Amino acid sequence: MEMQPGQMAYDRAITVFSPDGRLFQVEYAREAVRRGATTAGVVFDDGVVLVADRRIPNPKLAEAASLEKIHQIDEHIACATAGLVADARVLVDYARLAGQVNRVTYSEPISVELLVRRICDYKQQYTQFGGVRPFGTALLVGGFDDGGIHLFETEPSGSLTSFKATSTGGNKGPVMELFEQKYKPGMDADQAILLVLVRVFHRQFRALKPAVRPCARRRSLADLAIVR
């Protein structure tokens, strides 16, 4: 993102709008997401598949298992992250707590949309008050509830959008173009995995991380979760 003339006067604080109605700190947070690893999600006939590209800085020395891009939030919900890893970890912890509070309070699992709205309300607070900065991460949240199968994208601004197939992070544009051409409603799990791994990530199946049970994970270049 290039600095424009006059922009410096309005990008110092999150609470200051520019004359054309922009919050530059939020835009910088979006840029942090765009510079992150590619993440994609696809809804199929009875679930959601999430895939995240895992960039290992030093494959010979780094423990790949410590670089998480896909997280289990609840028994029926998982998310894939793009952007700043530390910011994503804070949001995942918040989402897990919100899910557990709902179970204790109402004796039932939280709905996917309600959880996503809680996450986005939390993110929006960090765009409205001085002394804080927006979260430099975007989450793809997939799961199921009584209302069906859901896939949501959350942005640093706190906005949310529901999709049948979407991507965030690096290379989002080409991936979305591919989804527009190749995605078909009613796909089964194998077709969805083939679409995101082979067509989007241009590689064969490397690692599977089910969102509903623990699994030993090998060193790989992509994490994949199936929620159903």
Protein Blocks (a to p, Z undefined) as FASTA:
>chain_A
ZZdehklmmmmbmklccfkopafklmmmmmmmmmmccddddddfkbccdddddddfblml
pcfklmcfbdcfblmbccddedjfklmmmmmmmmmmmmmmmmmmnopacdfklmmmmmmm
mmmmmmmbghiacdfbdcddddddfkbccdddddfkopacddfbdcedehklmmmmmmmm
mpcghiafklmmmmmmmmmnopacfbdcdfkbccdddddfbdcdddZZ
